[in-house]
């Protein structure tokens, strides 16, 4: 993790901006700059932010104060993003951030589909930065509050689904996900059409097994992007980054929450697969022969697209040749970020 203060400076700069723009598109900057800092690219942080600046909006106006007494009625009200962020800022100022996270994680987890799972991804980046050596700084704690507040304001529950026969591995289970008959519309529209999903890892024997299964899911989704990413090069990234955000958060959570976290992550990955996967896979082709993980990440940074950077960050957690090739495939098929 960056130790120069650059990442904390970037967070301070970003906390004057809102969690979304145009009322529906997530602010990816806090997630992307954490990924840059975590991989030794601190020098690129402000340069990347300058390119991304046109996608930032001012912090939203307050609507009505969220309190311990009224939070239930405010849950899922996107008009109250500023109110929710303020509420969590007060909580983490009064109590250890781990205690706040442990209390609110089970409340928020069922609604992790809001804003295409970006809030939970933002929380995962924030938690990783806090768990790093020397990570418990004021800007990083504030970033957790922003992520949790965004999540609370964007709560969206998955529809009830009919369970289908499962599979032994995450990869096989993803292969058995039935695609939507109609694959158009925005994320909530598509999510509402997900009615059947296969069962996978339904009864892990222990929290440790749940964590291992979650790591298996992240690996399977990253590998799958190398052959299926063309279905929707941006949205299919979230099939990997959402469960990886959950995986990164587990060390900060009580172990009693690890099994339900696995179940929520699987449902999210499977639903995104149903919503965006192509009808036909492409043959796997190695793209990373002779390249180190650091070199692959540098190519993602040079490309600049926020989803490519975040996918590369998750793929490097997997770290094998197919994961690196999947990253280079994302670079190949995604539109690069350029100065306006």
C-alpha positions in Angstrom: 0.0 0.0 0.0 1.1 3.5 -0.8 3.0 5.1 2.2 3.6 8.5 0.7 0.3 10.0 1.6 -0.8 10.2 -2.0 -3.8 7.9 -1.6 -5.0 9.8 1.5 -4.6 13.0 -0.4 -6.7 11.6 -3.2 -9.4 10.5 -0.8 -9.6 14.0 0.7 -9.9 15.4 -2.7 -12.7 12.9 -3.6 -14.8 13.3 -0.5 -15.9 16.6 -1.8 -17.5 14.8 -4.7 -20.7 12.6 -4.8 -20.9 8.8 -5.0 -22.7 9.1 -8.4 -23.1 11.3 -11.4 -26.2 11.8 -13.6 -28.2 10.1 -10.8 -27.2 6.6 -11.9 -23.5 6.2 -12.7 -21.1 5.4 -9.9 -18.1 7.4 -9.0 -15.3 4.8 -9.5 -12.5 7.1 -8.5 -12.2 6.1 -4.8 -12.0 2.4 -5.9 -9.6 2.9 -8.8 -7.1 5.1 -6.8 -7.0 2.5 -4.0 -6.1 -0.1 -6.6 -3.4 2.1 -8.0 -2.0 2.8 -4.5 -2.2 -0.9 -3.5 -0.1 -1.9 -6.5 2.7 0.7 -6.1 1.3 3.1 -8.7 0.9 6.0 -6.3 2.6 8.4 -8.8 -0.2 7.7 -11.2 -3.0 8.6 -8.8 -3.4 12.3 -9.3 -2.7 12.0 -13.1 -5.5 9.4 -13.3 -7.8 11.6 -11.3 -7.2 14.6 -13.5 -8.3 12.5 -16.5 -11.3 11.3 -14.6 -12.3 14.7 -13.3 -15.1 15.3 -15.9 -16.9 12.3 -14.4 -17.1 13.8 -11.0 -20.0 15.7 -9.5 -20.3 17.8 -6.4 -21.3 16.2 -3.2 -25.1 16.0 -3.1 -27.2 18.2 -0.8 -28.6 16.8 2.4 -32.2 15.8 2.4 -33.2 14.6 5.9 -30.9 13.5 8.7 -30.6 9.7 9.2 -30.6 8.7 12.8 -30.6 5.5 14.9 -34.4 5.9 15.2 -35.3 6.4 11.5 -32.6 4.5 9.5 -35.0 1.7 8.4 -37.3 4.1 6.6 -34.3 5.7 4.9 -32.8 2.5 3.6 -32.7 2.4 -0.2 -33.6 6.1 -0.6 -31.1 7.4 -3.1 -32.1 11.0 -2.4 -30.5 10.6 1.0 -27.0 9.6 0.0 -25.5 12.6 1.8 -27.6 11.9 4.9 -26.5 8.3 5.0 -22.8 9.3 4.5 -23.1 11.8 7.3 -24.7 9.2 9.5 -21.8 6.7 9.0 -19.3 9.5 9.5 -20.7 10.1 12.9 -20.7 6.3 13.7 -17.1 5.8 12.8 -16.1 8.9 14.8 -17.8 7.5 17.9 -17.0 3.8 17.6 -14.2 1.5 16.1 -14.8 1.1 12.4 -14.7 -2.7 12.7 -17.6 -2.6 15.1 -19.6 -0.3 12.8 -18.9 -2.6 9.8 -19.8 -5.8 11.8 -23.2 -4.3 12.8 -24.1 -3.0 9.4 -22.7 -5.7 7.1 -25.6 -8.1 7.7 -28.1 -5.3 7.3 -26.7 -4.2 4.0 -25.6 -7.5 2.5 -29.1 -8.5 1.1 -29.2 -5.3 -0.9 -25.7 -5.5 -2.4 -27.2 -5.3 -5.9 -27.9 -1.6 -5.7 -26.0 0.5 -8.2 -24.7 -2.6 -9.9 -22.9 -3.7 -6.8 -20.6 -0.7 -6.8 -21.2 0.2 -3.1 -20.0 -3.1 -1.8 -17.0 -3.0 -4.2 -16.2 0.5 -2.8 -16.5 -0.8 0.8 -14.1 -3.7 -0.1 -11.5 -1.3 -1.3 -11.9 0.8 1.8 -11.5 -2.1 4.1 -8.4 -3.3 2.3 -6.8 0.1 2.8 -7.7 0.1 6.5 -6.3 -3.3 7.1 -2.9 -2.4 5.5 0.0 -1.5 7.8 -0.6 2.0 9.0 -3.9 2.0 7.2 -6.2 3.4 9.9 -6.0 7.1 8.8 -8.8 9.6 9.0 -9.3 9.8 5.2 -9.5 6.0 5.0 -12.0 5.7 7.8 -14.0 8.5 6.1 -13.9 6.5 2.9 -15.5 3.5 4.7 -18.2 5.8 5.9 -18.8 7.1 2.3 -18.9 3.5 1.0 -21.3 2.3 3.6 -23.5 5.4 3.2 -23.6 4.9 -0.5 -24.6 1.3 0.0 -27.4 2.1 2.4 -28.8 4.7 0.0 -28.7 2.3 -2.9 -30.1 -0.8 -1.4 -31.6 -3.1 -4.0 -32.7 -6.6 -3.1 -32.3 -9.5 -5.5 -35.5 -11.2 -6.6 -36.4 -14.6 -5.1 -35.1 -17.3 -7.4 -36.0 -20.9 -8.1 -33.0 -23.1 -7.2 -31.6 -25.2 -9.9 -29.3 -28.3 -9.5 -25.9 -27.3 -8.4 -22.4 -28.2 -9.4 -19.3 -29.2 -7.6 -17.1 -26.3 -8.6 -17.7 -22.6 -9.0 -16.6 -22.8 -12.7 -19.1 -25.5 -13.4 -21.8 -23.7 -11.5 -21.2 -20.6 -13.6 -21.4 -22.6 -16.7 -24.8 -23.9 -15.7 -26.3 -20.4 -15.1 -29.2 -20.0 -17.5 -28.9 -16.8 -19.5 -31.8 -14.4 -19.6 -34.1 -14.8 -22.6 -34.2 -11.0 -23.0 -30.9 -9.3 -22.3 -31.6 -5.6 -22.6 -32.3 -2.7 -20.3 -30.4 -1.4 -17.3 -29.2 -3.4 -14.4 -32.4 -3.3 -12.2 -34.5 -4.2 -15.2 -32.3 -7.2 -16.0 -32.0 -8.2 -12.4 -35.8 -8.4 -12.1 -35.8 -11.0 -14.8 -33.4 -13.4 -13.0 -35.8 -16.2 -11.8 -33.6 -19.3 -11.7 -30.0 -19.8 -10.5 -28.1 -23.0 -9.7 -27.2 -23.8 -6.1 -23.5 -23.8 -5.3 -21.6 -24.1 -2.0 -24.8 -24.1 -0.1 -23.5 -25.6 3.1 -19.8 -25.0 3.8 -18.7 -26.9 6.9 -16.9 -23.9 8.5 -16.2 -20.2 8.1 -12.8 -21.2 6.8 -14.4 -23.3 4.0 -16.7 -20.5 3.2 -13.6 -18.2 2.7 -11.9 -20.9 0.5 -15.1 -21.2 -1.6 -15.3 -17.4 -2.0 -11.7 -17.4 -3.3 -12.6 -20.2 -5.7 -15.5 -18.1 -7.0 -13.3 -15.1 -7.6 -10.8 -17.2 -9.4 -13.5 -18.8 -11.6 -15.1 -15.5 -12.5 -11.8 -14.0 -13.4 -10.8 -17.0 -15.6 -14.2 -16.9 -17.2 -13.8 -13.3 -18.3 -11.0 -14.5 -20.6 -13.5 -16.4 -22.7 -16.8 -14.6 -22.0 -15.9 -11.0 -21.4 -17.1 -10.0 -24.9 -20.7 -10.5 -23.7 -20.5 -7.2 -22.0 -16.9 -6.0 -21.3 -17.8 -3.6 -18.5 -20.7 -5.3 -16.6 -19.1 -8.7 -16.5 -16.2 -7.2 -14.6 -18.5 -7.0 -11.6 -19.0 -10.7 -11.5 -15.4 -10.8 -10.3 -15.0 -7.5 -8.4 -18.1 -7.9 -6.3 -17.2 -11.2 -4.8 -13.6 -10.1 -4.4 -14.8 -7.1 -2.4 -16.6 -9.5 -0.1 -13.5 -11.7 0.2 -11.4 -8.7 1.1 -13.8 -7.7 3.8 -14.0 -11.1 5.6 -10.8 -10.5 7.8 -12.5 -7.5 9.3 -15.8 -9.3 10.0 -16.9 -11.8 12.7 -16.6 -15.3 11.3 -20.3 -15.9 11.9 -20.8 -13.6 8.9 -18.5 -15.4 6.5 -21.1 -18.1 5.3 -23.9 -15.6 4.5 -21.3 -13.4 2.8 -20.4 -16.3 0.5 -24.0 -17.0 -0.3 -24.6 -13.3 -1.2 -21.5 -13.1 -3.3 -22.4 -16.3 -5.2 -25.9 -15.0 -6.0 -24.5 -11.7 -7.2 -21.9 -13.3 -9.5 -24.5 -15.8 -10.8 -27.1 -13.1 -11.5 -24.6 -10.9 -13.3 -23.6 -13.9 -15.4 -27.2 -14.6 -16.3 -27.7 -10.9 -17.2 -24.7 -10.3 -19.4 -22.9 -13.5 -20.4 -22.7 -14.2 -24.2 -24.4 -17.1 -25.8 -21.1 -18.6 -27.0 -17.7 -18.6 -25.3 -14.5 -17.8 -27.3 -11.6 -20.2 -27.2 -9.1 -19.4 -24.5 -6.0 -17.7 -25.8 -3.0 -16.9 -23.7 -2.1 -13.2 -23.8 0.3 -12.9 -20.9 3.2 -15.3 -21.8 6.4 -13.8 -20.5 4.8 -10.9 -18.6 4.9 -10.4 -14.9 1.8 -9.4 -12.9 3.4 -5.9 -12.4 3.8 -5.5 -16.2 0.2 -6.6 -16.8 -1.1 -4.1 -14.2 1.0 -1.3 -15.8 -0.8 -2.0 -19.1 -4.2 -1.7 -17.3 -3.1 1.6 -15.8 -1.9 2.9 -19.2 -5.3 1.9 -20.6 -6.9 3.9 -17.8 -10.5 2.7 -17.9 -11.8 2.5 -14.4 -13.3 -1.0 -14.8 -10.1 -2.3 -16.4 -8.0 -1.0 -13.5 -10.3 -2.6 -10.9 -10.5 -5.8 -12.8 -6.7 -6.0 -13.1 -6.6 -5.4 -9.3 -8.8 -8.4 -8.7 -7.1 -10.5 -11.3 -3.7 -9.9 -9.6 -5.2 -11.3 -6.4 -5.7 -14.6 -8.4 -2.3 -14.1 -10.1 -2.1 -17.0 -12.5 -1.5 -16.9 -16.2 -5.2 -17.2 -17.1 -6.1 -14.3 -14.8 -3.4 -12.2 -16.3 -4.6 -13.1 -19.8 -8.1 -12.1 -18.7 -6.8 -8.7 -17.7 -5.2 -8.2 -21.1 -8.4 -9.3 -22.8 -10.2 -6.5 -20.8 -7.6 -4.1 -22.0 -8.1 -5.3 -25.6 -12.0 -5.0 -25.7 -12.6 -2.0 -23.5 -12.6 1.7 -24.5 -9.5 3.4 -23.0 -9.8 6.5 -20.9 -8.6 9.6 -22.7 -8.3 13.3 -21.8 -11.4 15.3 -22.8 
